[in-house]
Amino acid sequence: MERYAGPFEEPVDGARQQERHYQLLSALQSLVKELPSSFQQRLSYTTLSDLALALLDGTVFEIVQGLLEIQHLTEKSLYNQRLRLQNEHRVLRQALRQKQQEAQQACQPHNLLMLQAAQQREQEAVEHRIREEQRAMDQKIVLELDRKVADQQSTLEKAGVAGFYVTTNPQELMLQMNLLELIRKLQQRGCQAGKAAL
């Protein structure tokens, strides 16, 4: 576990902080080269420098990790809700088939065609209901994920992370996703500010 300077500890001297800023900036510039050129062009030196400054004390790494964990929990919960709905639909279809088979076996031959027509209408109504419930669930999932994205954007904006603000613009969302990926790669490389010098 990495240790960061607490509020009551001596502030790190300016030269050391400047050195860490340059290390982070250099690492970010190196990582940006791995991105598609369209995103490289949108990430100016100033943006990367501001991002490196935001990463200096390690707080942003912790925030991103927390947001990622919340996102995974949300996705898992939504996935499980959808699975439960699918299971309910499978049980509903099985019960309907069973009921219809029993009705056909008990039916007099001269009423069989009318029964089959009624069962066909009943089956179509159930399938329509299932489609509507699945569509409503999918809309709920999309809305919930959109809310999570907006929460993440807002949190990172409040934390002073360059490039983050609440938006639904697909190009800006891709840029923000790339920025998050840069932060995560830096974290994985162990370039966190606050790490003891070797």
N, C-alpha and C positions, 0 to 999 in steps of 0.2 A: 504494500500500500504506500503510495507516495505521500510525503508530508509537505504541507504548505505552511508558509509563515502565517502565524495567527495575528490577530489585531494588536496584541500586547507585546509582540516581539520586535526587536530592532528592525527598522526598515533596511532592506537590502540596498547597498550603496548603488549610486546612479550608474557607475561604470559597469558593474556586474549586470545590472538590469538592462543596460544598453547592449551588452554582449549577448544576453539571452534573446533580446528582441531581434538582433541580427541573425542569430542562429535559427530562430523560428521563421523569420522572413525568408532566409535562404532555403530552409526546408520546404516552406510553402511554394516558393518559386520553382523548386525542383519538382514538387508534386503536381503543380499546375501544368507542367510540360506533358504530363500523362493524359490530360483532358483533351477533348476535341478542340480544334483550333477556334471554333466559334465561341467557346466558353473562355479560352485563353485570352482572346481579345477583349472580353468584357471584364476581366479581372485585372484592373490596373495596378501599378506599383502601390499607389496610395491605398487602394482597397486591401491589398495583401498586407501592407504595413499596418493598417488599422486593425486587421484581423490578428496579426502577430501581437500587437499591443494588448488586444482583448484577451489573448491566450496566456499572457505573461504569468499571472498568479495562479493559473490552474483551475480557477473557478469554472470557466467555460467548459473545460473538459468534463468536470463533474456534472454540470448542467446538461450537457449533451448526453452523457451516459444515463442520467436520470430520465431524460426525455425518451431515450431509446428504450429503456426498460418499461416505461409507461406505455409506449407505442406497442411493444410486443405483448404486454398484458391485454391491451385493448383489442389487438388483432386476434389474440387467442380467444378472448371472450366472445367476440363477434363471430368467429369461426364456429365455436361451440354452439352458439345460438342458432346459427344456420343449420348445423348438423342436427340439432334437436328438431327443428322444423321439418327437415327432410325425413327424419325418422317418424315423426308424427304423420307425415303424408304417406309414407310407406305402409304404416299400420292402418291408416284410413283406407287406402286402396285394397289392402288384403281383406279387411273387414267387409268392404263393399263386395268384393269378388265372392267371398264366402257366403254372404247373405243372398247374393243373386243366384249362386249355384243351388243353394238350398231351396230358394223360391222356384227355380226351374224344375227341380226334382219333384216338388210337391204340386206343380202346376198340371192341370188337365191339358191333354194334347191340343184341344181346340182353342185354348186360351194362350198357347205358347207364343205365337207371333205378337200378340198385344203385350204380353209380359216383356218379351225381348225389346220391343220398341220403347216401353216405359223404362226399362233398365238402361237402354242406350241413352235416353235423355238424362236419367239420373247420373250415369257415369260422366256424361259431358258436363253436367253441372258441377260435379265434384272436381273434375279436371280444371274447369274454369276457376273454381275457388282456390285450388292448389296453385295455379299460375298467378293469381292475384296476390295470394299470401307470400309467394316467393318474390314477386316483384316488389311488394311492400317491404319485405325483409331486406332485399338488395338495396332499395332506396335508403332504408334506415342505416345500413352499413356504410354506404357512400357518404351520407350526411355526417355520421359519427366520425368517419375518417377525415372528412373535410374540417370538422370542428377540431380534431386533434392537430391537424396541420396548422390551423390558425392559432391554436394555443401555443404550439411550438414556435411559430414565427414571432408571436407576441413576446414570449418568454425570452427568446434570443435577442430580440430588439431591445427589450428592457435591460438585458445584460450588457448591451453596448456592442454586440457582435456585428461587425460591418457586413452589409448586404442583406440583413434580415429586417423584414417588416411584413405586415399582414397583406397578402395579395393572393389573387386566384389566377393571375396571368401565367399561362403554362411555361413561357420562356423564363420568367422570373422564378417560378417554382423549380425548374430544372437547374437554374443557376444556384439557388439556395441548396438544392440537394447535392450539387457538386461541392459547395462550400462545406456542408456537413461531412461529406466524404473526406474532404481534405483534413478537417479537424479530427475525424476518427482515425485516419491514417497516421497523422502526427501522434495521436495518443498511442496507437499501436507501436509506433517506432520508439516510443519512450522519450520523445522530445519535449515532454512537459516541462514548462518553466517551474522552477521550485525544486527540481530534482538536484540532488547533491552533485557537485562537480566531481568527476572521476579523477 
